[in-house]
Amino acid sequence: MGYGGRTINTLRLWQAATPAVFDFGEFSGGDFFGAVSDRVLAESITRVLYPDDSTPRGRSLRFLQEFFLVRCSLADIVLRFRKRGNDWLALPDKVAIQLNDTHPAMAVPELMRILLDEAKLGWDQAWDLTVRTLAYTNHTLLPEALEKWGIDLFETLLPRHLEIVYEINRRFLDQVRMRHPSDDAKLARVSLIDEGGRKVRMANLAIVGSHSTNGVAAIHSELLRTKTVPDFAEFFPDHFNNKTNGVTPRRWLLLANPDLAKLLTEATGDGWVNDLSLLRKIDPLAADSGFRRKFISAKRNAKVKFVDWIKHTSGINLDPDSLFDVQIKRIHEYKRQLLNAIQCVVWYNRLRANPGQDVTPKTVLFAGKAAPAYHLAKVIIKLITSIARVVNADPTVRGKFRIEFLPNYSCTLAEHLIPASDVSEQISTAGYEASGTSNMKFMMNGALTVGTRDGANIEIVEECGEENAFMFGLTTEQVISSRGWYNPHWHYDNEPETRAALNLIFENHFSPDEPGIFEPIRDVLLTKGDYYLHLADLMGYVETQKKVAITYSDSQLWATKAIHNVARSGKFSSDRTINEYARQIWGAKPCPVE
């Protein structure tokens, strides 16, 4: 029911099955697979969600899965809508369907099919109901994540839906042509069909087939509107809007961090649990030495609990008195775990060169998973674990520097780790992260952001203040403007620490038993041009980490900054986000509960 809930929401999980469970006749005749083949094939659709789609069979299965989940969900929605005696014309008033990225974009032709073929409505009426019922949230600016499905898949598996897509496209292009009668290039860009690759552009379909398109952070929504789909923003200016992501403080603070939650309640009352903006009341307490002392105690308690938990679950031994520097997210080049790994090598080289220096003990923690077919992401995981094995075994840095890649990243791990974290690593290439939500969870638990001006980081820093975060790196504008001239070799040739760190990786210092295993890293950084600008931001990142260590050594100053982060995290509650969706997109009002 949720925290304090008195009503329930129903979560439906769909599973493919067949009523023909077992054919005894076929089995007795020796066709052992044929006796159960229908069942095996049907259950395979939902056996593993989104498997490796680098092969034709994998892509076909993913295509089927997306359609299957859309078909089941819409059938269920329509069934309940009609059982209540509603007229079809009331659909947008009773039902709001949010397309969460392009994965459910098949809902556009499927809802049209229901309204045309089952409800027997005319095209114009069906289209009006479809557009007013559906809304689309975009979660990425990466072109490869804006799905396209082959015409051949539609022709083979969903021919009726392809007919509907073609008709949607014909009518839409007629409208565009009326406004821009001689702009064939624009027509090609906005078409739902990529004629060059004979594919259906699912993002275009979602935008055209819905009444709202939103991004999930202010900069993301702006880039979506001005860079990714500017032709659609021009055609549908009133459809584009922003809904900055949020996270629930009930789970990520009240439940996950009981010591800090208790301190906040003592200081402000328990109203913050349902209105996170009330944490502003503790902002002045950052100057109170007694409150800082209690805050530091709550943070250490969270760290000790995490240290005990990770030792029990994974056998990993950590020092709770070291700085916990944490990067937890999906493994991807643009999220730049690789940048963090190279920075760790630079830091390691500095410590080896001057083993007697007095430094703040630091533990760098990574966690995350790679997509099944994303080979380079798996190489990056291998690199991090290889660096960790060498660094952690080196007596010259023992007690000063440790690296761990925590296994099997999950929400459970995050609930233990985030309250214990001192530093939140949010270092994506500017202009590529839609929003991020771990950055919000870290903030409300008192971790300081080390980050680029990307995604929701920008809004986080606006709230907490530049002085209470550590920002570095190229801006989105600089990333875009550097595309024509950026040369990663300049950094390799002219920055001794960059060259030394990369040489250590490439010369098998971290992989003596597997020489050459990190050649894909060399390839992506130096041969293919370092598309995500790791080397451009590396030395700025290293110097920022130096500032972090110096600041952390002053526990009172660090606690002051951390308290300001917690106090100013109210904007990033999911309560605010959901309220904006309800009021501005769905037209839904709160229902009083007796």
Protein Blocks (a to p, Z undefined) as FASTA:
>chain_A
ZZhiabdcdddddddddfblbafklmmnopamlmmmmmmmmmmmmmpghiafkbfklmmm
mmmmmmmmmmmmmmmmmmmmmmnopafklmmmmpccddehjklmmmmmmmmmmmmmmnop
afklmmmmmmmmpccddfbfbfklmccddfklmmmmmmmlmmmmmmmmmmmmmmmmmmmm
mlmklmmmmpmbdfklopadfklmmmmmpcbdcdfbfklmmmmmmmmmmmlmmmmmmlgc
cddddddfklmmmmmmmmlmmmmmmmnojmlmmomklmmmmmmmmmpmklmmmmmmmmmm
mmmmmmmmmmmmnopacdfkbccddddddddfklommmmmmmmmmmmmmmmmmmmbccdd
dddddeddddfklmklmmmmmmmmmmmmmmmmmmklgokaccdddehiafklmmmmmmmp
mbdcdfbcehiamnopmlmmmmmnopacddddehjllmmmmmnopklcccedjdfklmmm
mmmmgcfklmmmmmmklmmmmmmmmnommmmmlghklmmmmmmmmmnopmnommmmmmmm
mmmmmmmmmmmmmmmlmmmmmmmmmmmmmmmpfklmmmmmmmmmnopacdddZZ
